[in-house]
Amino acid sequence: MIDKRLAEEILGIALSGGGDFAEIFAEDVNAGTIQLLSSAIEGVNRTHTRGAGIRIFKGLNSIYVHTNDTSLSGLIAAARKAADAVGSGNAAVDIHLT
């Protein structure tokens, strides 16, 4: 769901507030349930859960920001909000995932 280049950009933005460590949690889950009563179908339910979260640690403190908007602009906005909540730093962080 999130490619390497986008993850590097999001993590760099998240750490720009002075955090020590940042992580991205993303999910895109389709689930379904069937309710039976005495061998008769009583109900069917399908759900689709999609979203992403940014967690930043600074020392012993952490902040978590969640969004249902998994577009580039939505993820960047969540990363900036998390970075702003962690501190007032404005460091440029260059992330290279391997």
N, CA, C and O atoms as a GROMACS GRO file, in nm:
protein
  392
    1MET      N    1   0.082  -0.119   0.000
    1MET     CA    2   0.000   0.000   0.000
    1MET      C    3   0.087   0.126   0.000
    1MET      O    4   0.055   0.222  -0.070
    2ILE      N    5   0.195   0.127   0.076
    2ILE     CA    6   0.285   0.242   0.078
    2ILE      C    7   0.418   0.198   0.021
    2ILE      O    8   0.484   0.110   0.077
    3ASP      N    9   0.459   0.259  -0.089
    3ASP     CA   10   0.586   0.217  -0.149
    3ASP      C   11   0.705   0.276  -0.074
    3ASP      O   12   0.690   0.365   0.010
    4LYS      N   13   0.822   0.226  -0.105
    4LYS     CA   14   0.945   0.262  -0.033
    4LYS      C   15   0.974   0.412  -0.038
    4LYS      O   16   1.007   0.472   0.064
    5ARG      N   17   0.961   0.473  -0.156
    5ARG     CA   18   0.989   0.616  -0.170
    5ARG      C   19   0.895   0.699  -0.084
    5ARG      O   20   0.937   0.794  -0.018
    6LEU      N   21   0.767   0.664  -0.084
    6LEU     CA   22   0.669   0.736  -0.005
    6LEU      C   23   0.696   0.716   0.144
    6LEU      O   24   0.686   0.811   0.222
    7ALA      N   25   0.730   0.595   0.185
    7ALA     CA   26   0.761   0.568   0.327
    7ALA      C   27   0.880   0.652   0.373
    7ALA      O   28   0.878   0.706   0.483
    8GLU      N   29   0.982   0.662   0.289
    8GLU     CA   30   1.099   0.744   0.323
    8GLU      C   31   1.060   0.890   0.342
    8GLU      O   32   1.105   0.956   0.435
    9GLU      N   33   0.976   0.940   0.252
    9GLU     CA   34   0.932   1.080   0.261
    9GLU      C   35   0.849   1.104   0.388
    9GLU      O   36   0.870   1.202   0.459
   10ILE      N   37   0.756   1.015   0.415
   10ILE     CA   38   0.668   1.028   0.532
   10ILE      C   39   0.750   1.020   0.661
   10ILE      O   40   0.728   1.100   0.752
   11LEU      N   41   0.842   0.925   0.671
   11LEU     CA   42   0.925   0.911   0.790
   11LEU      C   43   1.016   1.033   0.809
   11LEU      O   44   1.037   1.078   0.922
   12GLY      N   45   1.068   1.087   0.699
   12GLY     CA   46   1.151   1.208   0.708
   12GLY      C   47   1.072   1.326   0.762
   12GLY      O   48   1.123   1.402   0.845
   13ILE      N   49   0.949   1.342   0.716
   13ILE     CA   50   0.863   1.451   0.766
   13ILE      C   51   0.830   1.427   0.913
   13ILE      O   52   0.834   1.520   0.993
   14ALA      N   53   0.799   1.303   0.948
   14ALA     CA   54   0.764   1.272   1.086
   14ALA      C   55   0.880   1.302   1.181
   14ALA      O   56   0.856   1.350   1.292
   15LEU      N   57   1.002   1.274   1.140
   15LEU     CA   58   1.117   1.296   1.227
   15LEU      C   59   1.168   1.441   1.225
   15LEU      O   60   1.257   1.476   1.301
   16SER      N   61   1.111   1.523   1.138
   16SER     CA   62   1.158   1.662   1.128
   16SER      C   63   1.127   1.743   1.253
   16SER      O   64   1.184   1.850   1.273
   17GLY      N   65   1.038   1.695   1.338
   17GLY     CA   66   1.006   1.765   1.462
   17GLY      C   67   1.101   1.733   1.576
   17GLY      O   68   1.081   1.780   1.688
   18GLY      N   69   1.203   1.652   1.549
   18GLY     CA   70   1.302   1.621   1.653
   18GLY      C   71   1.283   1.486   1.718
   18GLY      O   72   1.347   1.459   1.820
   19GLY      N   73   1.198   1.401   1.663
   19GLY     CA   74   1.177   1.269   1.720
   19GLY      C   75   1.299   1.179   1.705
   19GLY      O   76   1.384   1.203   1.619
   20ASP      N   77   1.307   1.076   1.789
   20ASP     CA   78   1.417   0.980   1.785
   20ASP      C   79   1.387   0.863   1.691
   20ASP      O   80   1.479   0.806   1.632
   21PHE      N   81   1.261   0.828   1.677
   21PHE     CA   82   1.221   0.710   1.599
   21PHE      C   83   1.079   0.734   1.549
   21PHE      O   84   0.997   0.791   1.620
   22ALA      N   85   1.051   0.689   1.428
   22ALA     CA   86   0.915   0.701   1.373
   22ALA      C   87   0.880   0.572   1.301
   22ALA      O   88   0.967   0.503   1.247
   23GLU      N   89   0.752   0.540   1.300
   23GLU     CA   90   0.705   0.422   1.229
   23GLU      C   91   0.570   0.452   1.164
   23GLU      O   92   0.497   0.541   1.207
   24ILE      N   93   0.541   0.375   1.061
   24ILE     CA   94   0.415   0.388   0.989
   24ILE      C   95   0.340   0.256   1.005
   24ILE      O   96   0.396   0.149   0.987
   25PHE      N   97   0.213   0.266   1.040
   25PHE     CA   98   0.125   0.150   1.044
   25PHE      C   99   0.018   0.173   0.938
   25PHE      O  100  -0.049   0.276   0.940
   26ALA      N  101   0.002   0.078   0.847
   26ALA     CA  102  -0.099   0.091   0.743
   26ALA      C  103  -0.180  -0.038   0.736
   26ALA      O  104  -0.125  -0.147   0.751
   27GLU      N  105  -0.309  -0.023   0.714
   27GLU     CA  106  -0.394  -0.142   0.699
   27GLU      C  107  -0.497  -0.121   0.590
   27GLU      O  108  -0.546  -0.010   0.566
   28ASP      N  109  -0.527  -0.230   0.524
   28ASP     CA  110  -0.630  -0.234   0.421
   28ASP      C  111  -0.691  -0.374   0.430
   28ASP      O  112  -0.640  -0.469   0.370
   29VAL      N  113  -0.800  -0.386   0.506
   29VAL     CA  114  -0.854  -0.517   0.541
   29VAL      C  115  -0.998  -0.530   0.493
   29VAL      O  116  -1.081  -0.443   0.519
   30ASN      N  117  -1.025  -0.638   0.424
   30ASN     CA  118  -1.162  -0.677   0.390
   30ASN      C  119  -1.199  -0.794   0.480
   30ASN      O  120  -1.123  -0.891   0.489
   31ALA      N  121  -1.313  -0.786   0.545
   31ALA     CA  122  -1.356  -0.894   0.634
   31ALA      C  123  -1.505  -0.920   0.615
   31ALA      O  124  -1.580  -0.833   0.570
   32GLY      N  125  -1.545  -1.039   0.649
   32GLY     CA  126  -1.686  -1.074   0.638
   32GLY      C  127  -1.726  -1.172   0.746
   32GLY      O  128  -1.645  -1.254   0.790
   33THR      N  129  -1.852  -1.162   0.788
   33THR     CA  130  -1.906  -1.255   0.886
   33THR      C  131  -2.045  -1.299   0.840
   33THR      O  132  -2.118  -1.224   0.776
   34ILE      N  133  -2.078  -1.423   0.875
   34ILE     CA  134  -2.211  -1.476   0.852
   34ILE      C  135  -2.265  -1.523   0.986
   34ILE      O  136  -2.199  -1.600   1.056
   35GLN      N  137  -2.383  -1.477   1.022
   35GLN     CA  138  -2.444  -1.516   1.149
   35GLN      C  139  -2.548  -1.625   1.123
   35GLN      O  140  -2.638  -1.609   1.041
   36LEU      N  141  -2.532  -1.736   1.193
   36LEU     CA  142  -2.624  -1.849   1.179
   36LEU      C  143  -2.701  -1.869   1.309
   36LEU      O  144  -2.645  -1.852   1.418
   37LEU      N  145  -2.828  -1.904   1.298
   37LEU     CA  146  -2.910  -1.940   1.413
   37LEU      C  147  -2.995  -2.060   1.372
   37LEU      O  148  -3.080  -2.049   1.283
   38SER      N  149  -2.972  -2.173   1.437
   38SER     CA  150  -3.043  -2.298   1.403
   38SER      C  151  -3.027  -2.332   1.256
   38SER      O  152  -3.124  -2.366   1.188
   39SER      N  153  -2.906  -2.321   1.208
   39SER     CA  154  -2.869  -2.353   1.069
   39SER      C  155  -2.932  -2.260   0.965
   39SER      O  156  -2.929  -2.291   0.846
   40ALA      N  157  -2.986  -2.148   1.008
   40ALA     CA  158  -3.043  -2.050   0.915
   40ALA      C  159  -2.957  -1.924   0.921
   40ALA      O  160  -2.914  -1.881   1.028
   41ILE      N  161  -2.933  -1.866   0.806
   41ILE     CA  162  -2.854  -1.743   0.800
   41ILE      C  163  -2.939  -1.628   0.854
   41ILE      O  164  -3.046  -1.598   0.803
   42GLU      N  165  -2.886  -1.564   0.959
   42GLU     CA  166  -2.955  -1.452   1.021
   42GLU      C  167  -2.901  -1.318   0.971
   42GLU      O  168  -2.973  -1.218   0.973
   43GLY      N  169  -2.777  -1.316   0.927
   43GLY     CA  170  -2.720  -1.190   0.881
   43GLY      C  171  -2.584  -1.210   0.817
   43GLY      O  172  -2.512  -1.305   0.848
   44VAL      N  173  -2.553  -1.120   0.729
   44VAL     CA  174  -2.423  -1.119   0.662
   44VAL      C  175  -2.368  -0.978   0.674
   44VAL      O  176  -2.439  -0.880   0.652
   45ASN      N  177  -2.241  -0.968   0.708
   45ASN     CA  178  -2.179  -0.838   0.726
   45ASN      C  179  -2.043  -0.837   0.658
   45ASN      O  180  -1.962  -0.928   0.679
   46ARG      N  181  -2.017  -0.736   0.578
   46ARG     CA  182  -1.885  -0.717   0.515
   46ARG      C  183  -1.832  -0.582   0.558
   46ARG      O  184  -1.906  -0.483   0.562
   47THR      N  185  -1.703  -0.577   0.589
   47THR     CA  186  -1.641  -0.451   0.628
   47THR      C  187  -1.512  -0.431   0.549
   47THR      O  188  -1.445  -0.527   0.510
   48HIS      N  189  -1.479  -0.307   0.528
   48HIS     CA  190  -1.352  -0.271   0.464
   48HIS      C  191  -1.291  -0.161   0.551
   48HIS      O  192  -1.344  -0.051   0.561
   49THR      N  193  -1.179  -0.193   0.613
   49THR     CA  194  -1.109  -0.099   0.700
   49THR      C  195  -0.981  -0.056   0.631
   49THR      O  196  -0.899  -0.138   0.591
   50ARG      N  197  -0.964   0.075   0.617
   50ARG     CA  198  -0.845   0.127   0.551
   50ARG      C  199  -0.800   0.252   0.625
   50ARG      O  200  -0.880   0.340   0.658
   51GLY      N  201  -0.670   0.259   0.650
   51GLY     CA  202  -0.617   0.376   0.718
   51GLY      C  203  -0.468   0.362   0.741
   51GLY      O  204  -0.407   0.260   0.707
   52ALA      N  205  -0.411   0.464   0.801
   52ALA     CA  206  -0.269   0.463   0.832
   52ALA      C  207  -0.245   0.546   0.957
   52ALA      O  208  -0.320   0.639   0.987
   53GLY      N  209  -0.141   0.509   1.028
   53GLY     CA  210  -0.103   0.582   1.149
   53GLY      C  211   0.046   0.610   1.148
   53GLY      O  212   0.125   0.533   1.093
   54ILE      N  213   0.084   0.719   1.209
   54ILE     CA  214   0.224   0.759   1.224
   54ILE      C  215   0.250   0.766   1.374
   54ILE      O  216   0.181   0.838   1.446
   55ARG      N  217   0.351   0.692   1.422
   55ARG     CA  218   0.390   0.698   1.562
   55ARG      C  219   0.532   0.750   1.569
   55ARG      O  220   0.621   0.703   1.497
   56ILE      N  221   0.554   0.847   1.658
   56ILE     CA  222   0.687   0.905   1.677
   56ILE      C  223   0.723   0.894   1.824
   56ILE      O  224   0.641   0.922   1.912
   57PHE      N  225   0.846   0.852   1.851
   57PHE     CA  226   0.898   0.846   1.987
   57PHE      C  227   1.006   0.952   2.002
   57PHE      O  228   1.089   0.972   1.914
   58LYS      N  229   1.002   1.021   2.116
   58LYS     CA  230   1.107   1.116   2.152
   58LYS      C  231   1.134   1.095   2.301
   58LYS      O  232   1.052   1.131   2.386
   59GLY      N  233   1.250   1.036   2.329
   59GLY     CA  234   1.277   0.999   2.467
   59GLY      C  235   1.176   0.893   2.511
   59GLY      O  236   1.158   0.792   2.443
   60LEU      N  237   1.111   0.917   2.624
   60LEU     CA  238   1.010   0.825   2.674
   60LEU      C  239   0.868   0.863   2.633
   60LEU      O  240   0.772   0.797   2.671
   61ASN      N  241   0.856   0.970   2.555
   61ASN     CA  242   0.725   1.016   2.509
   61ASN      C  243   0.698   0.968   2.368
   61ASN      O  244   0.790   0.944   2.290
   62SER      N  245   0.570   0.955   2.337
   62SER     CA  246   0.532   0.916   2.201
   62SER      C  247   0.402   0.986   2.163
   62SER      O  248   0.325   1.030   2.248
   63ILE      N  249   0.381   0.995   2.034
   63ILE     CA  250   0.258   1.053   1.978
   63ILE      C  251   0.214   0.962   1.864
   63ILE      O  252   0.298   0.908   1.791
   64TYR      N  253   0.083   0.946   1.850
   64TYR     CA  254   0.028   0.864   1.742
   64TYR      C  255  -0.081   0.943   1.672
   64TYR      O  256  -0.172   0.993   1.738
   65VAL      N  257  -0.072   0.954   1.541
   65VAL     CA  258  -0.172   1.022   1.461
   65VAL      C  259  -0.226   0.923   1.359
   65VAL      O  260  -0.149   0.855   1.292
   66HIS      N  261  -0.358   0.916   1.347
   66HIS     CA  262  -0.423   0.822   1.254
   66HIS      C  263  -0.502   0.899   1.150
   66HIS      O  264  -0.559   1.004   1.180
   67THR      N  265  -0.506   0.845   1.029
   67THR     CA  266  -0.587   0.905   0.923
   67THR      C  267  -0.650   0.796   0.838
   67THR      O  268  -0.591   0.689   0.819
   68ASN      N  269  -0.768   0.823   0.787
   68ASN     CA  270  -0.831   0.734   0.689
   68ASN      C  271  -0.796   0.776   0.547
   68ASN      O  272  -0.825   0.704   0.451
   69ASP      N  273  -0.733   0.891   0.533
   69ASP     CA  274  -0.691   0.942   0.403
   69ASP      C  275  -0.551   0.891   0.373
   69ASP      O  276  -0.452   0.946   0.421
   70THR      N  277  -0.542   0.785   0.293
   70THR     CA  278  -0.412   0.724   0.263
   70THR      C  279  -0.351   0.777   0.134
   70THR      O  280  -0.258   0.716   0.080
   71SER      N  281  -0.402   0.889   0.086
   71SER     CA  282  -0.340   0.953  -0.030
   71SER      C  283  -0.208   1.017   0.014
   71SER      O  284  -0.182   1.029   0.134
   72LEU      N  285  -0.127   1.056  -0.081
   72LEU     CA  286   0.000   1.122  -0.050
   72LEU      C  287  -0.023   1.244   0.039
   72LEU      O  288   0.045   1.260   0.140
   73SER      N  289  -0.118   1.328   0.003
   73SER     CA  290  -0.142   1.450   0.082
   73SER      C  291  -0.195   1.416   0.222
   73SER      O  292  -0.162   1.485   0.318
   74GLY      N  293  -0.275   1.312   0.235
   74GLY     CA  294  -0.327   1.271   0.365
   74GLY      C  295  -0.218   1.218   0.456
   74GLY      O  296  -0.216   1.250   0.575
   75LEU      N  297  -0.127   1.138   0.401
   75LEU     CA  298  -0.017   1.083   0.481
   75LEU      C  299   0.082   1.192   0.521
   75LEU      O  300   0.134   1.192   0.633
   76ILE      N  301   0.109   1.284   0.430
   76ILE     CA  302   0.199   1.396   0.463
   76ILE      C  303   0.138   1.483   0.572
   76ILE      O  304   0.208   1.525   0.664
   77ALA      N  305   0.008   1.510   0.563
   77ALA     CA  306  -0.060   1.591   0.665
   77ALA      C  307  -0.053   1.522   0.802
   77ALA      O  308  -0.030   1.589   0.903
   78ALA      N  309  -0.072   1.391   0.805
   78ALA     CA  310  -0.065   1.318   0.932
   78ALA      C  311   0.077   1.321   0.988
   78ALA      O  312   0.096   1.339   1.108
   79ALA      N  313   0.177   1.304   0.903
   79ALA     CA  314   0.316   1.307   0.948
   79ALA      C  315   0.353   1.445   1.002
   79ALA      O  316   0.423   1.455   1.103
   80ARG      N  317   0.307   1.551   0.936
   80ARG     CA  318   0.335   1.688   0.985
   80ARG      C  319   0.266   1.714   1.118
   80ARG      O  320   0.325   1.776   1.208
   81LYS      N  321   0.142   1.667   1.132
   81LYS     CA  322   0.070   1.686   1.257
   81LYS      C  323   0.142   1.614   1.372
   81LYS      O  324   0.154   1.668   1.481
   82ALA      N  325   0.188   1.493   1.346
   82ALA     CA  326   0.261   1.417   1.448
   82ALA      C  327   0.393   1.487   1.482
   82ALA      O  328   0.428   1.499   1.599
   83ALA      N  329   0.466   1.532   1.380
   83ALA     CA  330   0.594   1.601   1.403
   83ALA      C  331   0.574   1.728   1.484
   83ALA      O  332   0.654   1.758   1.572
   84ASP      N  333   0.469   1.804   1.454
   84ASP     CA  334   0.440   1.927   1.528
   84ASP      C  335   0.407   1.897   1.674
   84ASP      O  336   0.440   1.976   1.763
   85ALA      N  337   0.342   1.784   1.699
   85ALA     CA  338   0.304   1.749   1.836
   85ALA      C  339   0.424   1.704   1.919
   85ALA      O  340   0.424   1.717   2.041
   86VAL      N  341   0.526   1.650   1.853
   86VAL     CA  342   0.644   1.600   1.924
   86VAL      C  343   0.733   1.713   1.972
   86VAL      O  344   0.783   1.709   2.084
   87GLY      N  345   0.753   1.812   1.889
   87GLY     CA  346   0.843   1.919   1.930
   87GLY      C  347   0.843   2.033   1.831
   87GLY      O  348   0.769   2.034   1.733
   88SER      N  349   0.928   2.128   1.859
   88SER     CA  350   0.935   2.247   1.776
   88SER      C  351   1.053   2.244   1.680
   88SER      O  352   1.084   2.344   1.616
   89GLY      N  353   1.119   2.130   1.669
   89GLY     CA  354   1.234   2.120   1.578
   89GLY      C  355   1.190   2.133   1.434
   89GLY      O  356   1.074   2.108   1.401
   90ASN      N  357   1.281   2.172   1.350
   90ASN     CA  358   1.252   2.184   1.208
   90ASN      C  359   1.371   2.130   1.130
   90ASN      O  360   1.422   2.195   1.038
   91ALA      N  361   1.414   2.011   1.167
   91ALA     CA  362   1.532   1.950   1.106
   91ALA      C  363   1.494   1.877   0.977
   91ALA      O  364   1.389   1.811   0.971
   92ALA      N  365   1.578   1.889   0.878
   92ALA     CA  366   1.559   1.810   0.756
   92ALA      C  367   1.620   1.673   0.780
   92ALA      O  368   1.739   1.661   0.808
   93VAL      N  369   1.538   1.569   0.769
   93VAL     CA  370   1.584   1.433   0.794
   93VAL      C  371   1.576   1.356   0.664
   93VAL      O  372   1.470   1.350   0.600
   94ASP      N  373   1.685   1.297   0.624
   94ASP     CA  374   1.692   1.219   0.501
   94ASP      C  375   1.690   1.071   0.535
   94ASP      O  376   1.784   1.021   0.597
   95ILE      N  377   1.586   1.000   0.497
   95ILE     CA  378   1.568   0.859   0.529
   95ILE      C  379   1.598   0.775   0.405
   95ILE      O  380   1.552   0.806   0.295
   96HIS      N  381   1.676   0.668   0.423
   96HIS     CA  382   1.706   0.573   0.315
   96HIS      C  383   1.677   0.433   0.366
   96HIS      O  384   1.756   0.376   0.442
   97LEU      N  385   1.565   0.377   0.325
   97LEU     CA  386   1.529   0.242   0.364
   97LEU      C  387   1.600   0.140   0.277
   97LEU      O  388   1.616   0.161   0.156
   98THR      N  389   1.642   0.031   0.336
   98THR     CA  390   1.708  -0.076   0.259
   98THR      C  391   1.628  -0.204   0.268
   98THR      O  392   1.666  -0.305   0.210
   0.00000   0.00000   0.00000
